[in-house]
Amino acid sequence: TRVFEGFLGLLNRLGERTPVVLILEDMHWADRSTRDVVAFIARNVRTERLLVLATFRTDELHRRHPLRPWLAEMDRARGVRRVELERLRRDELAAQIEAITGSRPDANLVDAVLRRSDGNPFYAEEIVAAGDERMRLPETLREVLLARAGTLSDLARDILDVASVGGRVVDHELLAGASARPQEELGIGLREAVSGQLLVATTQDGLETYSFRHALLQEAVYDDLLPNDRRRLHAAFAAALAARPAPAGARAAVHHAALAHHASAAHETDRALAGWLSAARASMETYAAAEAAHAYDRALDLWDVVDPGRRPTGVDLPGILHEAAAARLLTGDFATARDLAERAVAQFDPVPDPLRAAVLRARLARVSWTQGDGNRALAVLEDASDLLEGLPPTADGARVLAVLAGTLMLRGFAERATSVAEESIEMARSCGAAGPEAHALATLGVSVTQLGDCARGQRALRDALALAKTLGEPDDLGRAYANLSSVLQICGDLDGALAVSLDGADWAASIGMARTYGAFHRSNAASTLVELGRWDEARALLASSESMALPGVVALAWATQAGPLAVMTGDFPAAHRILTTAETAIERMGDAQFTGPTLHGLVDLALAEGRVEDAARFAEDGIDRLDATEDANFQALLRADAVRVGAEQAARARARRDARELEGIVASGRQRLEELRAIVDTLPADSGMAGEPSAFLVEAIADAADLEGAADPDAWSAAVAAWVSLGRPYRIAWARYRQAQAIVSTGRPRGEAETLLREAHSAAVKLGAGPLVGAIEGFARRARLSLAPLASVDSGPGGVVRKAATPNRAMGSRMEGRAEPDQTEPDEAERAGMEGTGTRPVLVAQASLPVALTEREREVLALLAEGYTNRRIAETLFISESTAGVHVSNILGKLGVASRVEAAAVAVRIGLVS
């Protein structure tokens, strides 16, 4: 006791100088004296500035370990707190690996290290430090682990060896069967292994099980076995599993996979082949597509190895390839799925069994479409349809027709899709085949909607969704969710469309398909959110999908939403990257649902960057492609784009005084407007589907007035009303902005224009529509209209919102009763604010100008576009006010306009300034 008191006194004196931390590592190895002194300190420490930190490893504490009673005593002592150190989480382990390697680790590496180390930092460090790509167990770590196993008796070590072959966890009954030892011997050996902290007794699914305390311990013991011993024990486990009745449900897949694994390791290839096939099918029944794909791969590896006479009955290679393609399709590995489906078709002779040949082709078509090759999909399905000629109705035939109808619908051939879908439904019902019926109903709902019958379309899709939910088939259920949300959006029920999309995304995530159907549904939801004006939510959904490395058609669906949104928010680099990739993809795809948004996005991007001729090319390309379909919505959209682009082209032709070119542009625009009017006339007036095309028409009529050279504020007022009736915030803001421009250019009272601009500006800021905000602010400066001190949006990448530093006096002075703009220069903060918006006019190279201006005239025009008076232009350029007036007059003449506002507007539109 005197020694203990003296030691505590020493710690106290040290603590008077500075706080003391006494660390004792590995208390599980401490002798009795060490334990006693720590216990004395714990009982007697009072005011000392002292912290004692003692560590121990729980896996070293067998039942009779002397530290156990000591720990119980410490738990009762005042001021003692036990801190359990949890194993590292995945993110913590990733941080550890990054600290070791100096670079961010690959997700697969993190998963592999986590699986093998169980989150143990020491084990993880040793594994990573070994640096072996095959992740072999480092020799030093192997020795540490086997040293603990070496303390066991021969009996316990033998049982540990058997358990290692069973895996990380093995149930008692299976272990007993594989070890072939009497229960008494088995019990003695297991108790020793558990007491030695090598095995842990647990219960799983009602079974008594034993698990290795560390995954690496099981690996080390297994690797230490001789090859013949391993093979013998695997054979014993395979026999023990084969003697058991297979369980039902999810456990069936685990049972068959374990049997196949052990049979493979024992070189019992025929038993392994049967086991892998059973495991694959059981996994598919429980939506475990990744596990099923792995099992099919193993079965295919063994197919040629197993003697034909010993293969499972009723199974052939095309059938396995066909099933394996379905599994890969659900995992999102579309390339492998297509390869497997191609092999299945190539391996099967269609002459003896044309129906089965058609079924194999239907799957090939489906996976071809998901990989982004719609042209190939349709060609294969036409071939499959020909094979059905003259055959009696069957469930398989109904499925082939359902897939054909779906592909026709996706390509925009609505009338034929409707006919084939109805044929499939009739055949399916006659055969009692609910699966093909659900698939065909999901197609019928879209195709009849494309033909203008929203009510029938929604009924068919709700029936399809209900039937698919009953059956639980992932592909049919995923299609039903996606198609119903699309039809609801087409028919104007945006809230309903959003709810269905989000429900579909949740369902997909719940069965492990977040990267495929989940991402598809999130893209649909994002489309609806954009129309509703909830852009932040849309961006968040799209960002969550982008990080998943989306496959095939899922990536294209994402791009058709993310690309146009990037244009509207001003992230032009991202828009270029996304839309250029999508443009390449639609060459092979051909689906109207992807062609329309992609080319519309490219039109918007080209116009935003002043590439009017490119915009015209994209619009005409879209019209040509979509005219091969029956998709009225996108046909209308691209024609409205063509009229809008024509108005821009006409403004440039007028500025160049090119009457011949102007005549051709106007004629083309008139033709597209009449075509758009004809499309709208074909849609039932009482159909929800007519809403958006009708609004496109009203807006195109307003653009057509600009095309003719006579801006019409009333036409733009009608466009505003059309979009207000549909509840589309961005389009409302755009139409109000254009109405304000028309009011100013026609000389009508400017108060109305100012009100419209404020409303448009406020909405655009709220949305984060950077380019539109920049355009509104630029026009307000040129027209000297006040927007009041509102928030401003950076029109650069991302449309980042910022607060204006101070009110722009040049814009608001008249309203506020301060000095006129020509008497007030902006201060430094205002200069920074105006330049930061990205809307300040920038001179373009003379060589690219359609109108020849002198260098000085170009400088004057840039200031004129800022709203400068002659006096301010003169002061800025150090010239006289009269000289500035001469330059302005020359500019008005060369541009062929009558006012400064028109000059500035035309200059921006034709690219003289940007």
Long-range contacts (C-beta under 8 A, 24 or more apart in sequence): 1-40, 3-37, 4-36, 4-37, 4-40, 4-41, 5-44, 7-37, 7-41, 8-40, 8-41, 8-44, 8-45, 8-48, 11-41, 11-48, 11-50, 12-48, 12-50, 15-48, 15-49, 15-50, 16-49, 18-49, 19-49, 19-50, 19-51, 20-48, 20-49, 20-50, 20-51, 21-50, 21-51, 21-52, 21-53, 22-50, 22-51, 22-52, 22-53, 23-53, 23-54, 23-55, 24-52, 24-53, 24-54, 24-55, 25-55, 26-55, 26-56, 26-57, 27-54, 27-55, 27-56, 27-67, 28-56, 28-57, 28-60, 28-61, 28-65, 28-67, 29-60, 30-67, 32-66, 35-66, 35-67, 35-70, 38-74, 39-70, 39-73, 39-74, 39-77, 42-74, 42-77, 42-79, 42-80, 43-77, 45-79, 59-197, 59-213, 59-214, 60-197, 61-197, 62-195, 62-196, 62-197, 63-195, 64-195, 86-119, 87-118, 87-119, 87-120, 88-114, 88-119, 88-120, 88-121, 88-124, 89-119, 90-114, 92-119, 93-117, 93-119, 93-124, 96-121, 96-124, 96-125, 97-124, 97-128, 100-125, 100-128, 100-129, 101-128, 115-215, 116-215, 116-216, 116-219, 117-215, 117-216, 118-214, 118-215, 118-216, 120-214, 120-216, 123-214, 123-216, 127-216, 137-216, 137-219, 137-220, 137-223, 141-216, 141-220, 142-220, 142-223, 142-224, 145-214, 145-216, 145-217, 145-220, 145-221, 146-220, 146-221, 146-224, 148-196, 148-197, 148-198, 148-217, 149-198, 149-217, 149-220, 149-221, 151-196, 152-192, 152-193, 152-196, 152-198, 153-189, 153-192, 155-185, 155-188, 155-189, 155-192, 156-188, 156-189, 156-190, 156-192, 156-193, 156-196, 158-189, 159-186, 159-189, 159-190, 159-193, 160-189, 160-193, 160-198, 160-199, 160-221, 161-221, 161-224, 161-225, 161-229, 161-233, 162-233, 162-236, 163-193, 163-199, 163-210, 163-212, 163-218, 163-221, 164-212, 164-218, 164-219, 164-221, 164-222, 164-225, 165-222, 165-225, 165-230, 165-233, 165-234, 165-237, 165-262, 166-237, 167-218, 167-258, 168-211, 168-212, 168-215, 168-218, 169-202, 169-204, 169-209, 169-210, 169-211, 169-212, 170-209, 170-210, 170-211, 171-204, 171-207, 171-208, 171-209, 171-210, 172-207, 172-208, 172-209, 172-210, 173-207, 173-208, 174-237, 174-240, 174-241, 174-244, 175-210, 177-236, 177-237, 177-239, 177-240, 177-243, 178-233, 178-236, 178-237, 178-240, 179-236, 180-236, 205-251, 230-265, 231-265, 231-266, 231-267, 232-266, 234-262, 234-263, 234-265, 234-266, 235-262, 235-263, 235-266, 235-268, 237-262, 238-262, 238-263, 238-266, 238-268, 238-271, 242-271, 246-278, 249-286, 250-286, 250-288, 252-278, 252-282, 252-285, 253-279, 253-282, 253-283, 253-285, 253-286, 253-288, 253-291, 253-292, 256-282, 256-295, 257-283, 257-291, 257-295, 260-295, 260-298, 264-298, 264-302, 269-302, 269-305, 269-306, 270-306, 270-307, 270-310, 270-311, 272-298, 272-302, 273-299, 273-302, 273-303, 273-306, 273-311, 273-312, 274-312, 276-302, 277-312, 277-315, 277-320, 280-323, 280-324, 280-327, 281-323, 283-327, 284-323, 284-326, 284-327, 287-330, 287-474, 287-511, 287-512, 287-513, 288-512, 289-327, 289-330, 289-331, 289-474, 289-512, 289-513, 290-331, 290-512, 292-327, 292-330, 293-324, 293-327, 293-328, 293-331, 293-333, 296-320, 296-323, 296-324, 296-327, 297-324, 299-324, 300-324, 317-347, 318-344, 318-345, 318-347, 318-348, 318-360, 319-344, 321-347, 322-359, 322-360, 322-363, 325-363, 325-364, 325-367, 326-363, 328-367, 329-366, 329-367, 329-370, 329-475, 330-474, 330-475, 330-513, 330-516, 331-516, 332-513, 332-515, 332-516, 332-550, 332-551, 332-552, 332-554, 333-551, 334-367, 334-370, 334-371, 334-551, 334-552, 334-553, 335-371, 335-551, 335-552, 337-367, 337-370, 337-371, 338-364, 338-367, 338-368, 338-371, 341-367, 341-368, 350-387, 354-387, 354-388, 354-391, 355-387, 355-388, 355-391, 355-394, 355-396, 355-397, 356-396, 357-384, 357-387, 358-384, 358-385, 358-387, 358-388, 358-396, 358-397, 358-400, 359-384, 359-396, 359-399, 359-400, 361-387, 361-400, 362-399, 362-400, 362-403, 362-404, 365-403, 365-404, 365-407, 366-403, 366-475, 369-407, 369-410, 369-553, 370-551, 370-552, 370-553, 370-554, 371-551, 371-552, 371-553, 372-552, 372-553, 372-556, 372-585, 372-588, 372-589, 373-588, 373-589, 374-407, 374-410, 374-411, 374-588, 374-589, 374-590, 374-591, 375-588, 375-589, 375-590, 376-588, 377-407, 378-407, 378-408, 378-411, 378-590, 381-407, 393-427, 393-430, 393-431, 394-427, 394-431, 395-428, 395-431, 395-432, 395-433, 395-435, 395-436, 397-427, 398-424, 398-425, 398-427, 398-428, 398-431, 398-433, 398-436, 398-437, 398-440, 399-424, 399-428, 399-433, 399-435, 399-436, 399-439, 401-427, 401-436, 401-440, 402-428, 402-436, 402-437, 402-439, 402-440, 402-443, 403-439, 405-440, 405-443, 405-444, 405-447, 406-439, 406-440, 406-442, 406-443, 406-479, 408-447, 409-443, 409-446, 409-447, 409-450, 410-591, 410-592, 410-593, 411-590, 411-591, 411-592, 411-629, 412-450, 412-591, 412-592, 412-626, 412-628, 412-629, 412-630, 412-631, 413-629, 413-630, 414-447, 414-448, 414-450, 414-451, 414-629, 414-630, 414-631, 415-447, 415-451, 415-630, 417-443, 417-444, 417-446, 417-447, 418-444, 418-447, 418-448, 418-451, 421-447, 434-467, 434-470, 434-471, 435-471, 435-473, 435-476, 437-467, 438-464, 438-467, 438-468, 438-471, 438-473, 438-476, 438-480, 439-464, 439-475, 439-476, 439-479, 441-467, 441-480, 442-468, 442-476, 442-479, 442-480, 442-483, 442-484, 443-483, 445-483, 445-484, 445-487, 446-483, 446-486, 446-487, 449-487, 449-490, 449-491, 449-689, 450-630, 450-631, 450-632, 451-630, 452-632, 452-682, 452-683, 452-684, 452-687, 452-689, 452-690, 453-684, 453-687, 454-487, 454-490, 454-491, 454-687, 454-688, 454-689, 457-487, 457-491, 458-484, 458-487, 458-488, 458-491, 461-487, 474-511, 474-513, 474-517, 477-507, 478-504, 478-508, 478-513, 478-516, 478-517, 478-520, 478-521, 481-507, 481-517, 481-521, 482-517, 482-520, 482-521, 482-524, 485-521, 485-524, 485-525, 485-528, 486-524, 486-593, 489-524, 489-527, 489-528, 489-531, 490-633, 490-688, 490-689, 490-692, 491-687, 491-688, 491-689, 492-688, 492-689, 492-691, 492-692, 492-726, 493-688, 494-528, 494-531, 494-532, 494-727, 495-532, 497-524, 497-528, 498-525, 498-528, 498-529, 498-532, 501-525, 501-528, 514-548, 515-548, 515-549, 515-550, 515-551, 515-554, 516-551, 516-554, 518-545, 519-545, 519-548, 519-550, 519-554, 519-557, 519-558, 520-554, 520-557, 523-554, 523-557, 523-558, 523-560, 523-561, 524-557, 526-561, 526-562, 526-565, 527-561, 530-561, 530-564, 530-565, 530-568, 530-730, 531-728, 532-727, 532-729, 533-728, 533-729, 533-730, 533-763, 533-766, 533-767, 535-565, 535-568, 535-569, 535-767, 535-768, 535-769, 536-768, 538-565, 539-565, 539-569, 553-589, 555-585, 556-582, 556-585, 556-586, 556-589, 556-594, 557-594, 559-585, 559-598, 560-593, 560-594, 560-597, 560-598, 560-601, 561-597, 563-597, 563-598, 563-601, 564-597, 564-600, 564-601, 564-604, 567-601, 567-604, 567-605, 567-608, 567-771, 568-604, 568-730, 568-767, 568-769, 568-771, 568-772, 568-799, 569-768, 569-769, 569-770, 569-771, 569-798, 569-799, 570-769, 570-770, 570-771, 570-774, 570-794, 570-795, 570-796, 570-797, 570-798, 570-799, 570-838, 571-797, 571-798, 571-799, 572-605, 572-608, 572-609, 572-797, 573-797, 574-797, 575-601, 575-605, 576-605, 579-605, 586-625, 590-625, 592-626, 592-629, 592-631, 592-634, 593-631, 593-634, 595-622, 595-625, 595-626, 595-634, 596-622, 596-626, 596-631, 596-633, 596-634, 596-637, 596-638, 597-634, 599-625, 599-638, 600-634, 600-637, 600-638, 600-641, 603-638, 603-641, 603-645, 607-644, 607-645, 607-648, 608-771, 610-911, 610-914, 612-645, 612-648, 612-649, 612-652, 612-911, 613-649, 615-641, 615-645, 615-648, 616-642, 616-645, 616-646, 616-649, 619-645, 623-672, 632-679, 632-682, 632-683, 632-689, 632-693, 633-689, 633-692, 633-693, 635-679, 636-676, 636-679, 636-680, 636-692, 636-693, 636-696, 636-697, 637-692, 637-693, 637-696, 639-672, 639-673, 639-675, 639-676, 639-679, 639-696, 639-700, 640-676, 640-696, 640-697, 640-699, 640-700, 640-703, 642-668, 642-669, 642-672, 643-669, 643-672, 643-673, 643-676, 643-700, 643-703, 643-704, 643-707, 644-699, 644-700, 644-703, 646-672, 646-703, 646-707, 647-703, 647-704, 647-706, 647-707, 648-909, 648-910, 650-706, 650-707, 650-708, 650-709, 651-706, 651-906, 651-909, 651-910, 652-850, 652-909, 652-910, 652-911, 654-709, 654-896, 655-850, 655-851, 655-895, 655-896, 655-906, 655-910, 656-850, 656-851, 657-896, 665-707, 666-707, 666-708, 669-704, 669-707, 670-704, 670-707, 672-700, 673-700, 673-701, 673-704, 676-700, 691-725, 691-726, 692-726, 694-722, 695-719, 695-722, 695-723, 695-725, 695-726, 695-728, 695-731, 698-722, 699-723, 699-731, 699-735, 702-735, 702-738, 702-742, 705-742, 706-742, 711-741, 711-742, 711-745, 711-746, 712-742, 713-739, 713-742, 713-743, 713-746, 713-748, 715-742, 716-742, 729-763, 729-766, 729-767, 730-763, 730-764, 730-767, 730-769, 730-772, 732-760, 732-763, 733-759, 733-760, 733-761, 733-763, 733-764, 733-767, 733-769, 733-772, 734-760, 734-772, 736-760, 736-763, 737-764, 737-772, 737-775, 737-776, 737-779, 740-779, 740-785, 741-779, 741-905, 744-783, 744-785, 744-901, 745-901, 745-902, 745-905, 750-783, 750-785, 753-783, 753-785, 754-785, 754-786, 757-785, 757-787, 758-787, 758-788, 758-790, 761-787, 761-790, 762-790, 764-793, 765-790, 765-791, 765-792, 765-793, 765-801, 768-793, 768-799, 768-800, 768-801, 769-793, 769-799, 770-794, 770-795, 770-796, 770-798, 770-799, 770-800, 770-838, 771-795, 771-799, 773-799, 773-837, 773-839, 774-837, 774-838, 774-839, 775-839, 777-837, 777-839, 778-839, 778-840, 778-841, 778-865, 778-908, 779-905, 780-811, 781-808, 781-810, 781-811, 781-834, 781-865, 781-866, 781-867, 782-864, 782-865, 782-866, 782-867, 782-900, 782-901, 782-904, 782-905, 783-867, 783-901, 784-810, 784-811, 784-814, 784-821, 784-867, 785-811, 786-811, 786-812, 786-814, 786-815, 786-816, 787-811, 787-812, 788-812, 788-815, 792-833, 792-837, 793-837, 794-836, 794-837, 794-838, 795-837, 795-838, 795-839, 796-838, 802-836, 804-833, 805-829, 805-830, 805-832, 805-833, 806-830, 806-833, 808-833, 808-834, 810-867, 811-867, 820-869, 821-867, 821-868, 821-869, 821-872, 822-868, 822-869, 822-870, 822-871, 822-872, 825-872, 825-875, 834-866, 840-866, 841-865, 841-866, 841-907, 841-908, 841-913, 841-914, 842-913, 842-914, 843-913, 844-911, 844-912, 844-913, 844-914, 848-911, 849-911, 849-912, 850-910, 850-911, 851-894, 851-895, 851-910, 851-912, 852-894, 853-891, 853-894, 853-912, 856-887, 857-887, 857-890, 857-891, 857-894, 858-912, 860-884, 860-887, 860-888, 860-891, 861-891, 861-903, 861-904, 861-907, 861-912, 861-913, 862-913, 864-888, 864-891, 864-900, 864-903, 864-904, 864-907, 865-904, 865-907, 865-908, 865-913, 867-904
